[in-house]
Amino acid sequence: MKTVELEHDYAVPAERLWALVTDYDALEVVMAGIVSFDGLPEGRTKTGQSFDLMVSLFGKLPPQPYHMEVVLCDDDAMVLRSSEKGAGVKSWEHCLTVTPTVQGSRLTDRIEIDAGWMTPIFARWAKFLYRARHKPRLRILGLDK
């Protein structure tokens, strides 16, 4: 098991950032060109959601089955926990939190990954993946000027 943690700051109120990071349509936008999804739900994340989808890396690799469960989506605490597996991953436990800061808000992603002997490779992938979401989010929030 390997843990990856990243933080990104945004000059917007925490509630605005939370609304963005819990929206499936926004997820598709921030992942465009990196991961494509087939079967992603519409709307916002909700506690108890469980779904199977197909994911394709860079739109070039063959789609792979992936399963995701939303363990917790707490709008008041701005905490999202998901349990995921598939595409070579035994376990991908993601905890996303949004907290207010003096300048706006901070998004923290903490991912615990178990992919057997490939865990270090998937940990590097997680760092790349979650960093790559930052610039598109800035653009969506109108902060990329």
N, C-alpha and C positions, 0 to 999 in steps of 0.2 A: 504494500500500500504506500502511496506517495501523496503528499498534500501540496497543493499549489494555491497560493493566495496572491491576489492582485487588488490594488486600489486605484480608482480613477476619480478625480474631482471635476465637478461641473458647476458652473456659475448660474445655477437655476435652483429654485426651491426644491426641497426634497420630495414633495408631493408630485411635482411635475416629472422629476426623474423617475420616481416610482411608477407612475402611470406609463411611462415609456418602456421601462425594463420588464413590465409584466404584461405587455401587449404582444401577442403572437405575430401580428402583421409587422410590427417594428422589428421583431426578431428576424423575420425573413429579409427585411431591408438591410439590417446591419450585418447579416451573414452573406449577402449577395456576393457571388463570385468565389466564396470560400466553401460554404456548405449550402446545398439546396435540399429542401424538405418536400416530401410528398406525404400528405396525411396530417399535417400540422393543424390543430384546431383553430377556429376563428375566435376572435375576442381576446379576453384577458385570461390569465392563469387563475385557477380556482383550486382550493384545497380539495383533494380527492380525485382530481382528474387522473385518468390512466389511459394511455393510448399507444398504439403501435404506428410507426411511420417508417418511411424509407429515407435514408440520407445518402447524398452523393457528395464526395469531396471535389471541390473545384469544378463541379459540373462535368467532370471527365471520367472519374472512376465509377464503376458500376454501383448502382444503388444497393445499400446494405440495410437489413432490418435493424430497427432501433426501438427500444421501449422506454417510455418515460412515465413516471408517476409524480404528480405534484403532492408532496407529503404535507406541505404547509404553504399557504399564501395568506399572510397576515397583513392586511392593509393598514391597520393601526400601528403595528410595530415596524412595518416595511421590511418584512423578512419573507423570503421565498426559499423553500427547501424542495429539492427534487431528487429522486432516486432514478438513475438511468442505467441502461445496459444495452449492449449490442455493438455491432461493427467492430468486434475484437475486444471489447471492454466487458469485463466481468461485473464491475461495479463502478459507477461514476456518481458520487454523492455531492451535490452542488448546494451550497448555501449562499444566497445573494442577500445582502443587506444594503439599505440606503439610510444614511444618517445625515442630519443637518450639520452644516459647518458654517463658520463665519462668512465665507465667500459664497455659499450656496449649499452644495450637498456632496457627499462621498458615496460612491458605489464600491462595495467590497465583495469580491467573488472568492469563495473558498471551496476548492474542489478536492475531494479525496478519491483517488483513482486506484483501482486494482485491475490490472490487465495482465497478470501473470508476469512472465519474463519480459513482456513488452511495456511494463509499467513506466520505466524511464522515458521511453519514446512517447507514450501518450501524455506524460507530464509535460514534456516539451511542447507537444501539440496543444495542450490546454493553455499554456502560457501564450503561445502564438494566437490561438483562437480568441481568448478573452481580451488580449491587447488589441486585436484587430477590430473589435467592436467599438472601441473608443472614438475613433475619427468619424465613422458614420453617425454615431450618436451625437457628436458635436454638430454635425451638419443638420441632422433632424431637429435639434434644439435651437438651431440658428446661432451657434457659438463658434462657427468655423471661420469667422472673419479675420 
